[in-house]
Structure formats: structure tokens, C-alpha cells
Amino acid sequence: MSSYKKQSLGTKGGFTLLELLIVVSIIAILSVALVLVLNPAETLKKSRDAQRISDLSTIKTALGLYMTSTSTPYLGSASANTACKATPTTAYGTTGATVKLFYSLPTSAGTISDTTLDGSSVTTPASQSGTPSLTDGTGWIPVNFDTLTGGSPISNLPLDPVNAFATGDSVSTVSSASLIYRYACSQTPLAFEVDAQLESIAYTSSENKRTTDGGNNDNLYEVGTNLKILGTGTDF
């Protein structure tokens, strides 16, 4: 065998530096494109919104079961409805100190003292619980589900996946931007409303759930038996 053939057989092919650079560039471009398409932050927000919609559906079902299974249902506390507005359209500023809004925040977040909720002055604007997930009337929704035959239909009261004030909000200024659940009730008719804020583009723009829920507030996602209990403003 000639020396030329020996040399040819002993030579192994490989990538040139230029080829490696081209491959790396293609991988980088595909990675950027994948991130743009998937948008992890938006995907996470949409996942949390889906959880919020599911949570509010669970709460609505549990409250509906409680109301239809109890001879004298109490939506404002474990034993009374004094924390409920007189009617769904009664302004909070005219209700007195006993009527309240209820939030899913624990009291450790600070007792809410915002006095302009619902666009009106409220003496006692909000109620929170130290253990907000309890179903015995001491949780963030003041209904004693445990009194039902067979016990509560839910093991815990759902909490917002974030359950925190929005940037710029505080115990003295709570806006609809805060990612927390809100609950309120009325006495005549006996009814309730539960609201949540959504944060994903998918559910606030392209498929805006807040404007198609049948409620009167396009700033929040609303469920309940009367969607006029909580008002139309941005300060809740």
C-alpha cells in the first residue's frame, strides 16, 4: 500500500471552527425563539389565573351547597348576617361599622384600614383571619361550612396563589391590582360575591375573563349569586 493511501486511511474527519460557530449560532437562535414562544413568565401567570378561576368556582359551589342545605344560612359570620350589606347596591359608606369586606390575607399581613373601599368611606372596611384557610367560620370567609351534615364540602378555603398586596398597595390603600381574593354578602336578597384579580395577558386581554363573567366590574373576575355586591371601581 502506498504511503498516500496509508495517510488517507489514517486521517479522520472533524468540524471546522466555522462549522462549530454556525451550529452554536443556530442553537442560540432556536433557544431565543423557544423562550419567546413559550414565555415562561406568562405561562406561570396563566397557570395561576387558571387556579384562581378554579378556586372561585370551588368557593361558589361550597357556598351554594351551604345555602341550600341550611335552614338559616349565615353569610356574614358564623351566627349572623350583620356583616352583609342590606342590599347588593347599598353603598358601603352608608352601612355602618358592622358591614365588612373580607379578604384572603392573613392578619399577619397587617389589618386592612383602607377607608375608601368601594369608592366610599367605610368605618370597618375589611376583615381578615389569622388562619384564613379554616372552614369553621373563623377563616377568611366567615361561613361555618363545618355545620353541614357530613361536614364541610371543602377541606380548606382556597387562597390566592400569590395572596399579597400589589406594588404600591398597603393596608391603608388596597386596589383591585392586589392579588388577593375578596368576599362580600348582602342580606336582601341573601347573596354573596367573590372576586379575584387575574394577571395573565391571555385572561385579561386576548380572552378577557373579567369582562365576560357577567359581573359589573371589568377590573376583577367575579362569581357569586349576585355580582353587584362589590362595586365597579378600582379601589377594593
C-alpha positions in Angstrom: 0.0 0.0 0.0 1.4 3.4 -0.9 2.2 6.0 1.6 -0.5 8.2 0.2 -3.2 5.5 0.9 -1.9 5.0 4.4 -2.1 8.7 5.1 -5.6 8.9 3.7 -6.9 6.0 5.8 -5.4 7.4 8.9 -7.0 10.8 8.6 -10.3 11.4 10.5 -12.9 14.0 9.5 -14.0 16.7 12.0 -15.8 20.0 12.3 -14.0 23.1 11.4 -14.2 26.2 13.6 -16.5 27.9 11.2 -18.9 24.9 11.3 -18.9 24.9 15.1 -19.7 28.6 15.2 -22.6 28.1 12.8 -24.0 25.3 14.9 -23.7 27.3 18.1 -25.4 30.3 16.4 -28.3 28.2 15.3 -28.8 26.7 18.7 -28.7 30.2 20.3 -31.3 31.5 17.8 -33.6 28.5 18.4 -33.2 28.9 22.2 -34.3 32.6 22.0 -37.2 31.7 19.7 -38.3 29.0 22.1 -38.2 31.4 25.1 -40.2 34.0 23.1 -42.8 31.4 22.1 -43.2 29.8 25.4 -42.8 32.9 27.6 -42.2 31.2 30.9 -43.4 34.2 32.9 -46.7 34.5 31.0 -47.1 30.7 31.3 -46.8 30.9 35.0 -49.3 33.8 35.3 -51.8 31.9 33.1 -51.3 28.9 35.4 -52.0 31.0 38.5 -55.1 32.5 36.8 -56.4 29.1 35.9 -56.0 28.2 39.6 -57.9 31.4 40.6 -60.8 30.6 38.3 -60.9 27.1 39.7 -60.7 28.3 43.3 -63.6 30.8 42.9 -65.7 28.0 41.3 -65.0 25.8 44.3 -65.9 28.6 46.7 -69.1 29.3 44.8 -70.2 25.7 44.8 -69.4 25.3 48.5 -71.4 28.4 49.4 -74.3 27.4 47.2 -74.4 24.0 48.9 -74.3 25.6 52.3 -77.1 28.0 51.4 -79.4 25.2 50.1 -78.6 22.8 52.9 -79.0 25.1 55.8 -82.4 26.2 57.2 -81.0 29.5 58.4 -77.8 30.3 56.5 -75.4 32.9 57.8 -73.1 34.5 55.2 -71.7 37.4 57.3 -70.5 35.4 60.3 -70.9 32.0 62.0 -74.2 33.1 63.5 -75.4 36.3 61.8 -75.7 38.3 58.6 -74.9 41.7 60.2 -71.6 41.9 58.2 -73.6 41.7 55.0 -74.9 44.9 53.2 -78.6 45.5 53.4 -78.9 45.1 49.6 -76.4 44.4 46.8 -76.4 48.1 45.7 -76.2 49.7 49.2 -73.1 51.9 49.3 -70.5 50.8 51.9 -70.3 54.4 53.2 -73.9 54.2 54.5 -73.7 50.8 56.1 -72.1 51.4 59.4 -69.3 49.7 61.2 -70.8 46.2 61.2 -70.7 45.7 57.5 -67.4 44.4 56.2 -65.5 43.2 53.2 -63.5 40.1 53.7 -60.0 39.4 52.3 -57.9 36.2 51.9 -54.9 37.9 53.5 -53.9 36.6 57.0 -53.9 39.2 59.8 -50.1 38.8 59.8 -50.1 40.9 56.6 -51.4 43.8 58.7 -55.0 44.7 59.4 -56.5 46.5 56.4 -57.5 50.0 57.2 -58.4 51.4 53.8 -61.4 53.7 54.3 -62.1 54.4 50.6 -63.1 50.9 49.6 -65.9 50.7 47.0 -65.4 54.4 46.4 -67.0 55.3 49.7 -66.0 55.8 53.3 -66.1 52.6 55.4 -65.7 52.6 59.1 -64.7 48.9 59.3 -63.7 48.1 55.7 -62.2 44.7 55.9 -61.9 41.5 57.9 -59.1 39.1 57.7 -58.2 35.9 59.6 -55.1 34.7 61.4 -55.8 31.3 59.8 -57.6 32.2 56.6 -58.0 28.7 55.2 -60.2 27.4 58.0 -63.8 26.3 57.1 -65.3 26.7 60.6 -66.3 30.4 60.2 -63.0 31.7 61.5 -61.3 31.6 58.1 -61.3 34.5 55.6 -64.8 33.7 54.5 -66.9 33.9 57.7 -69.2 30.9 56.9 -69.2 27.8 59.1 -69.2 25.1 56.5 -68.5 22.5 59.2 -72.1 22.7 60.4 -73.3 20.9 57.2 -74.3 17.3 57.6 -71.3 15.3 56.7 -69.0 18.2 57.4 -67.6 20.9 55.1 -67.7 20.2 51.4 -64.1 21.6 51.1 -61.2 20.8 53.3 -59.7 24.3 53.2 -60.8 27.7 52.0 -58.7 28.4 48.8 -56.3 31.3 48.9 -54.9 33.3 46.0 -51.8 31.7 44.6 -49.8 34.9 45.4 -52.1 36.3 48.2 -50.2 39.6 48.6 -50.6 43.3 48.0 -49.7 44.7 44.6 -46.7 47.0 44.4 -47.8 50.4 45.8 -50.7 48.9 47.8 -50.7 48.6 51.6 -53.0 48.0 54.5 -54.2 51.6 54.0 -54.6 51.5 50.2 -55.9 48.3 48.7 -56.6 48.4 44.9 -58.1 45.9 42.6 -54.5 45.2 41.4 -53.7 43.3 44.6 -53.6 39.6 44.1 -55.9 38.5 46.8 -59.5 37.1 47.0 -62.4 39.3 48.1 -65.7 38.3 49.6 -68.9 40.2 50.4 -72.6 39.5 51.0 -76.0 41.1 51.1 -79.0 40.5 53.4 -81.9 41.1 51.0 -81.7 39.1 48.9 -79.3 36.8 50.8 -76.5 36.6 48.4 -72.7 36.6 48.0 -69.9 37.7 45.7 -66.3 36.5 45.5 -63.8 38.3 43.3 -60.2 37.8 42.2 -57.6 39.7 40.1 -56.2 38.0 37.0 -52.7 38.7 35.8 -52.0 36.9 32.5 -52.3 38.5 29.1 -54.3 35.5 28.0 -57.1 36.1 30.5 -57.0 39.9 30.7 -56.6 40.8 27.1 -56.9 38.2 24.3 -59.5 36.2 26.3 -60.6 38.7 28.9 -62.4 36.7 31.6 -63.1 39.9 33.6 -65.4 41.3 31.0 -67.3 38.2 30.3 -68.1 36.9 33.8 -71.5 38.6 34.0 -70.3 41.0 36.7 -70.3 44.8 36.9 -66.6 45.3 37.4 -64.3 44.9 34.4 -61.3 45.2 36.7 -61.9 41.9 38.6 -63.1 38.3 37.9 -66.4 37.8 39.7 -68.5 34.9 40.8 -71.5 34.5 43.1 -75.2 34.7 43.4 -75.3 38.5 42.9 -72.5 40.2 41.1 -73.5 43.8 42.2 -72.5 43.5 45.8 -68.9 44.6 45.2 -68.9 47.8 43.2 -67.4 48.9 39.8 -64.4 50.9 41.0 -60.7 50.0 41.2 -60.4 50.5 44.9 -61.3 47.3 46.8 
